[in-house]
Amino acid sequence: MEVVQIQRNLVDYTKSLFMEGFLDGQFLQLQQLQDESNPDFVAEVVSLFFDDSQKLLNELTIALDQPIVDFKKVDAHVHQLKGSSSSIGAQKVKNACIAFRNFCEVQNIEGCLTCLQQVKLEYYLAKNKFETLFRLEQQIVASGGSIPMIEMGF
């Protein structure tokens, strides 16, 4: 496939992620921090997010499985996950964390367990979407092209 077509695919795919609510404007701000001196900046930041988030999800699973749940600890983990998902523009993960924190506040274990499953679902969907996005970018670079910048006015 020629590079122009891959670039078009990347732009269309990225726009669809915004329209479906997976990404928000924070992702565009993150992209603006990337330049020639650090061409893999966004992919590295997102990769760190997924590594850290996987650890947090594991800790949340363990914390909610205790005979006596420490809701302060659970809330601290969810708050951290909400902040890091917000920083990369993973809007659906962030929104799932907001609902999760509401159940932590009222110490509703069933609500927390339901939200944990929702956060995990959104996490894995986001991971899959980002992997596809970065694969398209790698194809463009491998074909000798440059990554087109996405504008918010679509």
N, C-alpha and C positions, 0 to 999 in steps of 0.2 A: 504494500500500500504506500502511496506516495505521501511525503511528509505533510503537504498541505491538507490532505484528507485526514490524517491523524490529528493535526492541529485542530481542525474543524470538529472532529469527534471529541477531543478534549474539552473544547469550549462548550459544546452542546452537553456533554456529560456533567461538567461543572455547573452549568446553569440549571440542569435538572436537579442537582443536589441542593441547590438553593431553593428552587421552587417546591421541592418535596419536604423542605424543612430540616434536612440533614445538616446543612451548613448555614452559618450566619456571617455577617460582615466581619467578624473577628478573624475569620479565615483569610479574607482578603488583606487585612492588616498584617497578618503573619506573612503572607506571600510578599508583601512590600519590603520586608526585612531581608529577603533573599536577594543576593546579587552575584556577580561573576566570581567574587572572592570566596563565596560560600554557596555554591550552586545547589547543595543538598540540604540547606538549612531547614526548609519546611518538612521534608521527609524525615530528617533526624529528630526534629521537635515532636512530630506526630508519632514516630516510633518510640520515643521516650515516654510519651503519653500512654501508649498502649502497654508498654512494659510495666510502668508504674500502676496503671489502672488494673491490670491483671492481678498484681499483688494486693491492691486494695479490695478488689472483688473477692479474692480468696480470704482476706482478713475479715471482711463483712460476713461471708458465709460462715466462718468459724464463730465469729462474735454472736451471730443470731442463733447459733446452734447450742449455745450454753444454757444450762438449767436456769440461771439468772442472767438475763441480758443486761449488759452495761450500755444503756441507751446513749449516754454521753460519748462513749467510745465509738459506738456505731455512727452517731451523728457527726463526730469529728472526721471519720473516714469518708462519709457521704459528702461532707462539706469540702474536703480535699478533692474528691473526685469531681464534684460540681465545679470547683474553681479551675481545675486543670482542663476539664472538657470545655469550659467556657473560653479558656485562653487559646484553644486551637479552633474554636468555632464549631465544635460538635454539638449543635443545638439540641438534638433529640436526647442525647445523653444528659446534657445539662438539665433539660426540662424534667426528665425522669428522676434526676437527683433532687430537684425541688420538691416533687411530690413525696419522695422518700423521706426527706427531712421533716415534712409535715407529720408523718406517722411517727417519726422518732420523738418529735416534740410531745406528742400525746401518749407515747410509750405503747403503741399499738403493734404488738408482735406480728399479728396476721398481716396487717397492712405493710409492715416492714418487709416481711417475707415476699409478699406479692410484688412490692416495689423492687426488691433485689432482683427478682426474675425479670422484671421490665428493664431495669438498668442493664442487666447482663445481655438481654436481647438487643437493646439499642447499641451497646458497646460492640457486640459482634457484627451487627449490621453496619455500623460506622467503620469498623476495621475493614470489612469487606469493601466498602465504598472507597475508602482511602487507598487501599491496595490497588484497586482498579484505576483510580486517578493517577497514582504514581507509576503504574505500569504504562499507561498512555504517555506520560511525560518521558519515561525511559525510552520508549519507542521513538518519540520525536527526536530526542538527543542522539540516539543511535543512528537515526537517519540523517543527521547533520542539521537538523532544524533547531529553532529556538522555541521555548515555551511561551505561548501567547499569554498576555496578562488579561485577566477577566475584569471587566468593568461592572459596577453595580447597576448601571442603567439598562439592564436587559429586560 
